Amino acid sequence: MKTFEVPQYYKSEIVSKIKSFRKTQDPRKKDFSPSVLNFGPVSFYLARHFGFCYGVENAIEIAYKTIEQYPDKRIFFLSEMIHNPNVNEDLNARGVQFIMTTKGEQLIPWDAISSEDIVLIPAFGTSLETKELLKAKNIDYGTYDTTCPFVEKVWNRAGKLGQKDHSIIVHGKPQHEETKATFSHSADSAPTLIIKNLKEAELLAEIILDQRPISDFYQLFANRYSKGFDPKKDFEKIGVVNQTTMLASETQEIAAFIKSILEKKYGSENIKNHFADTRDTLCYATNDNQQSTLALLEESVDLVLVIGGYNSSNTSHLVELCETKFPTYFISDKHKIISETTISHFDLHQQKEVTTTDYLPNKENLKIIITSGASCPDSMLEQVLLKMLSFFDQTKSVEEVLNEMA
């Protein structure tokens, strides 16, 4: 696999050694068990896979090379390059500006941007409409397009299915940049609909099976279907794709459910004419991270620390998985660990940061899971690990623990 030039301050010597050791021991990545670092009074369980994925490293390499190559030009991103505040703050400090928020709100008017400027497309990609706008302004976006190749793979499959008269169901968050981009590309060649979860798939099934009036479709899925979508005929052939940072297991569950509904309507013997298998479009990195998290749930630990941007979809899903079994704290960086008694963390359910006291159990041989999202630098995970380690006395040295792993 291609390697990328990522700034040194995003790397971690500790994490690099652990990942290198695991890669040597398990080159085919079939072992999802965690790496255990036993420091004596505390042990850390690190997920088999975590941190920067292929698409994020690709985006970071292009962004920083562009900054270095054009020190005298104004450089813009359409929106946040990735959903990590520390990375985006570093880009801001280097003069990079964001044209829109992650929700599509305009920060810099298009009239203020000219063909003399550089505009980078973030890893999530962008809509065809935005590309047309850039083209009209004679802005070369192709050279500075950091769209993840696995996102583009989804777009390409949707386009090919559209040519075969399939409609596309996109499993994603309707306001997420990637979902909006995928919707735009898919809708260019196929009737397209966005659904958020299995519950919505079940509502959709009632419409497909004529158990609900067609009028309900337009109400339930307002602003989430392509122009001219006709539920009377556009559900005869379906392919399901996803926002690549969604839970792969949920996407597969939705796809299997939609397939069963079409079998019920058209007969299992005819299903190949009505349902397309799109499992190979699921992002390998997201799937690896999620499988690694599921393996963590097999362990017996005291708490979990998940590190990443609070608006990061893939990180949020890791939190959702972990909190089904363990006390889980979603933090953006080491500074959220205020002390050994107090931690500030993001509550997904309240959608706000909260403070918890006495989060560390008072016991011997504490066991802590640490993992991070695909947009989190390894250096941040190392910083969290070392800060937590500082709360314990008479621990082994990092060098000693790493040597025990080898």
C-alpha positions, -999 to 999 in steps of 0.1 A, spaced: 0 0 0 12 35 -8 28 55 20 23 92 25 44 121 37 27 132 69 41 160 91 64 145 118 44 161 147 14 140 137 34 108 142 42 89 174 73 68 180 54 46 205 25 40 182 47 35 152 66 7 170 34 -10 181 18 -8 146 51 -21 130 52 -50 154 16 -59 148 21 -57 110 51 -80 112 32 -105 133 -1 -103 113 6 -90 78 -28 -101 65 -46 -82 92 -67 -112 104 -60 -108 141 -82 -80 155 -72 -85 191 -58 -54 209 -22 -46 217 -18 -48 255 8 -25 272 12 -36 308 28 -9 328 22 -26 362 -4 -6 381 -22 2 348 -25 -16 314 -36 0 282 -54 -19 255 -49 -3 221 -72 -13 192 -56 -33 165 -64 -6 140 -69 31 147 -58 66 136 -52 81 102 -67 61 73 -55 60 37 -79 88 26 -69 111 55 -32 106 49 -36 113 12 -55 146 20 -29 157 46 0 151 22 -17 171 -6 -27 199 17 8 204 33 26 200 0 4 227 -15 11 250 14 48 245 11 48 249 -27 27 281 -29 37 303 1 25 334 -17 -9 322 -28 -42 322 -9 -53 287 -1 -88 276 7 -105 244 16 -142 240 7 -148 231 44 -128 213 71 -103 190 55 -111 163 80 -131 162 112 -103 169 136 -101 203 153 -63 201 159 -55 194 123 -78 221 111 -65 246 136 -29 239 123 -40 245 88 -57 278 98 -24 288 115 -6 282 82 -30 306 64 -55 281 50 -91 293 51 -124 274 50 -150 286 26 -179 268 43 -187 252 76 -193 214 77 -230 221 75 -226 241 43 -229 276 58 -209 301 38 -180 316 57 -163 333 27 -184 346 -2 -177 330 -36 -173 365 -50 -142 369 -28 -125 339 -45 -108 341 -79 -89 319 -103 -57 331 -87 -66 313 -56 -61 276 -48 -92 257 -36 -87 222 -22 -116 197 -21 -116 179 13 -114 141 19 -152 139 20 -154 151 -16 -179 176 -29 -210 179 -50 -211 182 -88 -228 215 -83 -198 229 -64 -174 215 -90 -194 233 -117 -192 265 -96 -154 262 -94 -151 254 -131 -171 286 -139 -146 306 -119 -117 290 -138 -104 274 -106 -83 243 -111 -98 220 -85 -87 188 -101 -50 192 -90 -60 199 -54 -88 173 -50 -81 153 -18 -113 132 -21 -108 98 -6 -105 71 -33 -128 49 -14 -155 76 -15 -149 78 -52 -153 41 -55 -188 45 -40 -196 72 -66 -184 50 -94 -205 20 -84 -236 42 -80 -230 56 -115 -226 21 -130 -258 9 -113 -276 39 -125 -267 29 -161 -284 -4 -154 -316 13 -143 -310 8 -106 -321 33 -80 -296 40 -52 -302 41 -15 -275 60 4 -271 50 40 -257 81 57 -263 113 77 -282 137 54 -262 168 65 -228 152 63 -205 165 36 -197 131 22 -234 120 21 -243 152 2 -214 147 -22 -224 110 -28 -260 120 -33 -251 146 -59 -229 122 -79 -254 93 -76 -284 115 -85 -266 125 -117 -272 90 -132 -298 73 -109 -329 80 -88 -313 84 -53 -326 84 -18 -308 90 16 -318 70 47 -303 73 81 -309 40 97 -327 6 98 -358 22 112 -361 44 81 -355 13 60 -384 -3 76 -406 27 69 -394 26 33 -403 -11 31 -439 -4 39 -440 20 9 -423 -5 -14 -448 -32 -4 -477 -8 -9 -485 -9 28 -483 29 30 -496 55 6 -471 71 -18 -477 105 -2 -460 92 29 -428 88 10 -426 125 1 -433 134 37 -410 109 55 -380 115 31 -385 152 23 -353 168 9 -336 135 7 -346 121 -27 -335 132 -62 -355 153 -85 -382 134 -102 -380 104 -79 -410 81 -85 -416 56 -57 -441 38 -79 -414 26 -103 -380 36 -89 -379 8 -63 -379 -21 -88 -341 -23 -89 -321 -11 -59 -284 -8 -49 -274 2 -14 -242 23 -8 -231 42 22 -213 72 37 -180 54 42 -178 64 79 -211 48 89 -211 15 108 -205 -11 81 -225 -37 100 -255 -13 100 -251 -7 62 -250 -45 56 -281 -50 79 -300 -24 59 -289 -39 26 -299 -74 37 -333 -61 49 -340 -42 16 -330 -74 -3 -355 -94 18 -382 -69 10 -375 -72 -27 -375 -110 -25 -409 -108 -8 -422 -86 -36 -406 -102 -66 -396 -137 -55 -362 -149 -44 -357 -166 -77 -358 -132 -94 -337 -112 -68 -307 -108 -91 -328 -87 -114 -339 -64 -86 -310 -61 -60 -273 -53 -65 -246 -66 -42 -225 -36 -32 -206 -51 -2 -172 -44 -19 -178 -7 -17 -176 -7 21 -145 12 32 -118 -12 44 -103 13 69 -137 20 85 -144 -17 87 -110 -25 102 -114 1 129 -149 -11 137 -139 -48 137 -110 -38 160 -134 -21 183 -157 -51 185 -126 -72 195 -120 -47 223 -155 -55 236 -144 -90 242 -119 -78 269 -126 -71 305 -115 -35 312 -125 -6 335 -130 22 310 -125 34 275 -110 66 260 -119 74 224 -100 103 208 -112 123 179 -132 153 166 -166 156 181 -181 160 147 -163 130 133 -189 104 122 -165 74 123 -153 83 157 -188 87 170 -196 52 159 -166 38 178 -180 56 209 -214 40 203 -199 6 201 -178 10 233 -204 25 255 -226 -6 251 -203 -24 275 -179 0 292 -178 35 308 -167 54 277 -152 89 274 -151 107 241 -123 133 242 -107 155 215 -72 156 230 -51 152 262 -63 186 276 -97 171 282 -81 149 309 -81 176 336 -67 155 364 -68 119 377 -102 127 392 -118 149 365 -124 145 328 -142 167 302 -158 147 274 -184 148 247 -218 132 254 -232 120 221 -268 118 235 -268 153 248 -246 166 220 -225 187 244 -193 185 264 -198 174 300 -175 170 330 -173 137 350 -155 133 383 -141 101 398 -139 85 364 -109 64 373 -119 34 395 -99 32 427 -84 -3 422 -52 -21 415 -42 -31 380 -65 -7 362 -72 -17 326 -80 11 301 -89 9 264 -76 37 242 -85 41 205 -91 69 180 -110 78 149 -96 78 114 -89 115 114 -69 115 147 -31 118 145 -12 90 163 7 117 183 -26 126 200 -32 91 212 4 89 225 -2 122 244 -33 108 260 -16 75 269 14 93 285 -9 117 305 -29 88 319 3 70 327 15 100 347 -12 94 372 3 61 384 34 55 405 61 29 401 53 20 365 75 3 340 92 25 314 78 28 279 109 12 265 106 -18 288 70 -23 279 76 -21 242 105 -45 245 82 -70 262 59 -68 231 87 -76 206 
